[in-house]
Amino acid sequence: MVAFRWQCLALALFFTSDLLFCLVSEDEDMKAMAQPHPPRKKKDIHDYNDADMARLLEQWEKDDDIEEGDLPEHERPSPPIDFSQIDPGKPESILKMTKKGKTLMMFATVSGNSTEKETEEITSLWQGSLFNANYDVQRFIVG
């Protein structure tokens, strides 16, 4: 009976010390979190260098939630490709499935013996027409 009391007393002492340890460590964590950050020096915007601007951009982007449609094209997830719908005899269908929603590079040849100025005018008309059809087109004249 006496041994049982000593065991109960030892267990109670152990749990009490464990509880006190948890409370003290939790209190220290709360104090560390409650301490304010050291005040930052205010710098004039004209005195910022490239490294300061890069740090500022990182701070802005760290907590910035960017929607999936606003991500750059190389960071957007690709839509799943259904290989059962692809006809191996038609390379256009493969291109259509793999490049869906991505930028595509196309080349066009202006027929005839047109000068560079005439080529600029013709491609400008094409660009305007495609823009009116909601296609964002950039044109580059290849020599």
Contacts in CASP RR format, 6 or more apart in sequence:
PFRMAT RR
TARGET T0000
AUTHOR 0000-0000-0000
METHOD contacts of the structure
MODEL  1
MVAFRWQCLALALFFTSDLLFCLVSEDEDMKAMAQPHPPRKKKDIHDYND
ADMARLLEQWEKDDDIEEGDLPEHERPSPPIDFSQIDPGKPESILKMTKK
GKTLMMFATVSGNSTEKETEEITSLWQGSLFNANYDVQRFIVG
43 52 0 8 1.000
48 56 0 8 1.000
68 76 0 8 1.000
68 77 0 8 1.000
69 76 0 8 1.000
73 102 0 8 1.000
73 103 0 8 1.000
79 100 0 8 1.000
79 101 0 8 1.000
81 97 0 8 1.000
81 98 0 8 1.000
82 97 0 8 1.000
85 93 0 8 1.000
85 97 0 8 1.000
86 93 0 8 1.000
86 94 0 8 1.000
86 97 0 8 1.000
87 93 0 8 1.000
87 94 0 8 1.000
88 94 0 8 1.000
95 104 0 8 1.000
107 142 0 8 1.000
108 123 0 8 1.000
108 126 0 8 1.000
110 118 0 8 1.000
110 119 0 8 1.000
110 122 0 8 1.000
110 123 0 8 1.000
114 122 0 8 1.000
116 141 0 8 1.000
116 143 0 8 1.000
119 141 0 8 1.000
120 141 0 8 1.000
123 139 0 8 1.000
123 141 0 8 1.000
124 139 0 8 1.000
126 137 0 8 1.000
126 139 0 8 1.000
127 137 0 8 1.000
127 139 0 8 1.000
128 137 0 8 1.000
130 137 0 8 1.000
131 137 0 8 1.000
END
